[in-house]
Amino acid sequence: MSNPQEKAMKEAQSILKSAEKECKGGIFSKPDYASGGAAFEKAYNILYKAKLYKEAMNAAMKGADAYDKCNLPLKAGALSQNASQAAFQDKQYDQLVPILDLCKCRFQAGNQALAGIRAVREMASRMRPIDKEISYQLYNSALDLVEDDEQYTWEKETFLDCACLALEMKKYPDVFKAWARAEKAFLFLKNTDAAAHCISAIIAIHLQRGDIVAAQNVFEEAMQKEYYVHTEDFSMIDFILRGVKNQDGDLIEAGQKNFIIQMLKPEIGRIIMGFKAPKSAPQLLPGSGEAAPAPAPAQDDKDEEESDLDLL
């Protein structure tokens, strides 16, 4: 500990003693949690500035508890957020989820749910390159409050970030649940194009994993949703699905030409544009340089092609 840190610690300890005394009260005085909380907050600022992050985190948590006891939820929420910042700097990553759970609840109690959501979401973003599992937990925690408080307008991208992180982590079947959750959010906002992209993402991921049956089931369920069949995604994913299922490169390319890159996350775009199938090459007749006649299409295939035209 450097000399400036020692000086800061000594100053903070004096303030912390005062804070504890305020919260405890005396024989002839009641606890003054508001004053105690303010003293803890002052100590936090001194300790954090001195980069004594562990001590700063503890001071902030005690201050938030004091503010809770005197019904000051917004001050408690803000100090909880400060505690999470100190925990992050001190690399106490395992403390982030419980601290920020308290943070968002306190902000919500003060009718400022959006502030709580943003505190959790911002930390989720910071943790993503450090610890994906903690980041994923934080994203889900933020989205729980988004749904509870119906704050979809400001946090719609968070649904996509969470779904893409689940995909990156290969958290099956959570991946599909995350994209379905995003679809519901966009439907709440009446953004049917974005909701359709979420369905396309689910189908594309199933196809990438080689589960054509699951992809087909999702597509058939989506066709029962009135909005979906009127989106550009419908024809795009229809071509992709049939192309992958039948190993038909022409169908895959037709779907990829209809790919709407603006609304899909790059992770899903790479999956869709990565589908390929061998194109049929002419077969030579034995002993000659002439190409064999192409086989006549099966009746089922022909009927399927005609139905495709009806959809276009």
C-alpha positions in Angstrom: 0.0 0.0 0.0 1.5 3.4 -1.0 1.6 6.4 1.2 -1.4 8.1 -0.6 -3.4 4.9 -0.1 -2.4 4.7 3.6 -3.6 8.3 4.0 -6.8 7.6 2.2 -7.4 4.4 4.3 -6.9 6.3 7.5 -9.3 9.0 6.4 -11.9 6.5 5.3 -11.7 4.5 8.5 -12.6 7.5 10.5 -15.6 8.2 8.3 -16.6 4.5 8.4 -16.6 4.6 12.2 -18.9 7.6 12.1 -21.2 5.8 9.6 -21.5 2.7 11.8 -22.3 4.9 14.8 -25.0 6.7 12.9 -26.6 3.5 11.8 -26.4 2.0 15.3 -27.8 4.9 17.2 -27.4 5.4 20.9 -29.1 5.1 24.3 -31.0 8.4 23.7 -30.9 8.5 19.9 -32.4 6.5 17.1 -30.4 5.2 14.2 -30.0 7.8 11.4 -29.7 5.6 8.3 -29.7 8.5 5.9 -26.7 10.1 7.5 -25.0 6.7 7.9 -25.6 6.0 4.2 -24.1 9.3 3.2 -21.0 8.7 5.4 -20.5 5.2 3.8 -20.9 6.8 0.4 -18.2 9.4 1.3 -15.9 6.7 2.4 -16.5 4.8 -0.8 -15.5 7.8 -2.9 -12.3 8.2 -1.0 -11.4 4.5 -1.2 -12.3 4.1 -4.9 -10.2 7.2 -5.8 -7.3 5.6 -4.0 -7.8 2.4 -5.9 -8.6 0.5 -2.7 -11.4 -1.4 -4.5 -12.1 -4.2 -2.1 -12.6 -1.7 0.8 -14.6 0.6 -1.5 -16.9 -2.2 -2.5 -17.6 -3.1 1.1 -18.3 0.6 2.0 -20.7 1.0 -0.9 -22.6 -2.2 0.0 -23.0 -1.1 3.6 -24.1 2.4 2.4 -26.7 0.8 0.1 -28.1 -1.2 3.0 -28.4 1.9 5.1 -30.2 3.8 2.4 -32.6 0.8 2.1 -33.5 1.0 5.8 -34.6 4.7 5.4 -36.5 4.1 2.2 -34.2 5.8 -0.2 -34.2 3.1 -3.0 -32.6 5.3 -5.7 -29.6 6.2 -3.5 -29.4 2.5 -2.6 -29.5 1.5 -6.3 -26.8 4.0 -7.3 -24.5 2.9 -4.5 -25.1 -0.7 -5.4 -24.0 0.1 -8.9 -20.9 1.8 -7.4 -20.2 -1.4 -5.5 -20.3 -3.4 -8.7 -17.8 -1.0 -10.3 -15.4 -1.6 -7.4 -15.9 -5.3 -7.6 -15.1 -5.3 -11.3 -11.9 -3.3 -10.7 -10.9 -5.7 -7.9 -11.7 -8.6 -10.2 -14.2 -10.0 -7.8 -16.3 -11.1 -10.7 -18.3 -13.7 -8.7 -19.8 -10.8 -6.7 -21.2 -9.0 -9.7 -24.4 -11.0 -10.2 -25.7 -10.8 -6.6 -24.7 -7.1 -6.3 -26.4 -6.1 -9.5 -29.5 -8.2 -8.7 -29.9 -5.9 -5.6 -29.1 -2.9 -7.7 -31.8 -3.5 -10.3 -34.4 -4.3 -7.6 -33.6 -1.1 -5.7 -33.9 1.0 -8.9 -37.2 -0.7 -9.7 -38.5 0.1 -6.2 -37.7 3.7 -6.9 -39.6 3.6 -10.2 -36.4 3.8 -12.2 -36.3 0.3 -13.6 -34.5 1.5 -16.8 -31.5 2.7 -14.7 -31.3 -0.7 -13.1 -31.5 -2.5 -16.5 -28.8 -0.3 -17.9 -26.5 -0.9 -14.9 -26.8 -4.6 -15.4 -26.6 -4.6 -19.1 -23.5 -2.4 -19.2 -21.7 -4.7 -16.8 -22.8 -7.7 -18.9 -21.1 -6.1 -22.0 -17.9 -5.4 -20.0 -17.8 -9.0 -18.8 -18.3 -10.6 -22.1 -14.6 -10.8 -23.2 -13.6 -11.7 -19.6 -16.1 -14.3 -18.4 -18.9 -15.3 -20.8 -20.9 -17.2 -18.3 -21.2 -14.3 -15.9 -21.9 -12.0 -18.9 -24.7 -14.4 -19.9 -26.2 -14.4 -16.4 -26.1 -10.6 -16.3 -27.8 -10.3 -19.7 -30.6 -12.6 -18.6 -31.0 -10.7 -15.3 -31.3 -7.5 -17.3 -33.9 -9.0 -19.6 -36.0 -10.3 -16.7 -36.5 -6.7 -15.6 -37.0 -5.5 -19.2 -39.9 -8.0 -19.5 -41.2 -7.3 -16.0 -41.3 -3.5 -16.6 -42.0 -3.7 -20.3 -39.0 -1.6 -21.2 -38.7 -3.2 -24.6 -38.3 0.1 -26.6 -34.9 1.0 -25.1 -33.4 -2.5 -24.7 -34.5 -4.5 -27.8 -30.8 -4.9 -28.9 -30.1 -6.5 -25.5 -32.3 -9.5 -26.5 -30.2 -10.0 -29.6 -26.9 -9.6 -27.7 -28.0 -12.2 -25.2 -29.1 -14.6 -28.0 -25.8 -14.1 -29.9 -23.8 -14.8 -26.8 -25.7 -18.0 -26.1 -24.9 -19.0 -29.7 -21.2 -18.1 -29.2 -21.1 -20.2 -26.0 -23.0 -23.1 -27.8 -25.5 -23.1 -24.9 -28.1 -25.5 -26.4 -31.1 -25.4 -26.0 -30.8 -22.0 -24.4 -29.8 -20.6 -27.8 -33.3 -21.3 -29.2 -35.0 -20.0 -26.1 -33.0 -16.8 -26.3 -34.0 -16.2 -29.9 -37.7 -17.0 -29.2 -37.5 -14.5 -26.3 -36.2 -11.9 -28.7 -39.0 -12.6 -31.2 -41.6 -12.0 -28.4 -39.9 -8.7 -27.6 -40.1 -7.5 -31.2 -43.7 -8.6 -31.5 -44.5 -6.5 -28.4 -43.0 -3.6 -30.4 -45.0 -4.5 -33.5 -41.7 -4.9 -35.4 -42.7 -8.0 -37.4 -39.6 -7.9 -39.7 -37.3 -8.2 -36.8 -39.4 -10.9 -35.2 -39.3 -12.8 -38.4 -35.5 -12.6 -38.4 -35.4 -14.2 -35.0 -37.4 -17.2 -36.4 -35.0 -17.3 -39.3 -32.1 -17.4 -36.9 -33.6 -20.4 -35.0 -34.1 -22.3 -38.3 -30.6 -21.4 -39.6 -29.0 -22.6 -36.3 -30.9 -25.9 -36.4 -29.7 -26.4 -40.0 -26.1 -25.6 -39.2 -26.3 -28.3 -36.5 -27.6 -30.8 -39.0 -31.1 -31.0 -37.4 -33.3 -30.7 -40.4 -36.3 -32.1 -38.6 -36.2 -29.5 -35.9 -35.7 -26.7 -38.5 -38.7 -28.0 -40.5 -40.8 -28.1 -37.4 -39.9 -24.5 -36.5 -40.7 -23.4 -40.0 -44.1 -25.1 -40.0 -45.0 -23.6 -36.7 -44.0 -20.2 -38.0 -46.2 -20.6 -41.0 -49.2 -20.7 -38.6 -48.3 -17.1 -37.5 -50.1 -14.7 -39.7 -47.4 -12.1 -39.6 -44.6 -14.4 -40.6 -45.8 -15.4 -44.1 -46.0 -11.8 -45.1 -42.3 -11.0 -44.4 -39.4 -11.3 -46.8 -37.8 -13.8 -44.4 -40.5 -16.3 -45.2 -39.4 -16.9 -48.8 -35.7 -16.6 -48.0 -35.7 -19.2 -45.3 -38.1 -21.4 -47.3 -35.5 -21.6 -50.1 -32.6 -22.2 -47.7 -34.5 -24.9 -45.8 -35.4 -26.8 -48.9 -32.0 -26.3 -50.4 -30.2 -27.7 -47.4 -32.7 -30.5 -47.0 -32.4 -31.6 -50.7 -28.7 -30.6 -51.1 -29.8 -28.2 -53.9 -27.3 -25.5 -54.4 -29.6 -23.5 -56.7 -32.3 -23.3 -54.0 -29.7 -22.3 -51.4 -28.4 -19.5 -53.7 -31.9 -18.3 -54.4 -32.5 -17.9 -50.6 -29.1 -16.2 -50.1 -30.0 -13.7 -52.8 -33.1 -12.8 -50.8 -31.0 -12.4 -47.6 -31.8 -9.2 -45.7 -28.5 -8.4 -44.1 -29.6 -5.1 -42.5 -31.8 -6.7 -39.8 -29.9 -9.8 -39.0 -26.9 -10.1 -36.6 -23.6 -10.9 -38.4 -23.4 -14.2 -36.5 -26.6 -15.3 -38.2 -25.7 -13.8 -41.5 -22.5 -15.9 -41.6 -24.5 -19.0 -41.0 -27.0 -18.3 -43.7 -24.3 -17.3 -46.3 -22.2 -20.3 -45.3 -24.7 -22.9 -46.6 -23.5 -24.7 -49.7 -24.5 -27.7 -51.7 -22.9 -29.5 -54.7 -24.3 -28.5 -58.0 -25.1 -31.5 -60.2 -22.5 -32.1 -62.9 -23.4 -33.8 -66.2 -22.5 -37.5 -66.2 -20.6 -38.9 -69.2 -21.8 -42.1 -70.9 -19.3 -45.0 -70.6 -16.9 -45.0 -73.5 -18.1 -41.7 -75.1 -17.7 -38.0 -74.6 -21.5 -37.5 -74.6 -23.4 -36.4 -71.5 -26.0 -38.7 -70.2 -29.5 -37.4 -70.3 -30.6 -35.8 -67.0 -33.0 -38.0 -65.1 -36.6 -36.9 -65.1 -37.7 -35.3 -61.9 -39.8 -37.3 -59.6 -43.4 -36.4 -59.5 -43.2 -35.3 -55.8 -40.3 -32.9 -56.7 -42.2 -31.5 -59.6 -45.3 -30.9 -57.4 -43.0 -29.2 -54.8 -41.5 -27.0 -57.5 -45.0 -25.9 -58.7 -46.0 -25.1 -55.1 -42.9 -23.0 -54.8 -43.9 -20.9 -57.7 -47.3 -20.4 -56.1 -45.6 -18.9 -53.1 -43.5 -16.4 -55.1 
